[in-house]
Amino acid sequence: MSDINETFFTSIGCMDGRVQDPVAEYGRKRYGVKYADTITEAGIVGILANNPSKEFLDDLKKKVLISVEKHHSKGIIIHGHQECAGNPVDDEKHKSDVEVAAREVRNFVSGDLEVKPMFIIKEDGKWIAAEI
């Protein structure tokens, strides 16, 4: 269980290590928190956008609800990225997959908790979190 002074947001995205820092930096600033609860899977937005199994959805929902209910997550960022090996589609399709995945995750939580779709881009050799 987290300490009352520990603050979190939830990050749901690809396991690719290149995108973790830009997402964490963006989430900490956006939600004014210290920590990211990170849920990863190779190509997760592609999985969510293409009829995932009930077992996959149940497992993801369990993790999201731990973050929301036990860590009192201030918001959820769901993200995809360029050069994704787990969801090797063009950028426009990938962004569309992110938006579909965000709608799916939105169904897991009640109230007005933000579920923010993001796409991480590579610009001049640096990875940057961009809003969709």
Protein Blocks (a to p, Z undefined) as FASTA:
>chain_A
ZZfklccddddddfblklmmmmmmmmmmmnopabdcddddehklmmmmnopafklmmmmm
mmmmmmmmmnopabdcddddehiaklcccfklmmmmmmmmmmmmmmmpgcjbdcdddddd
deehiacdddZZ
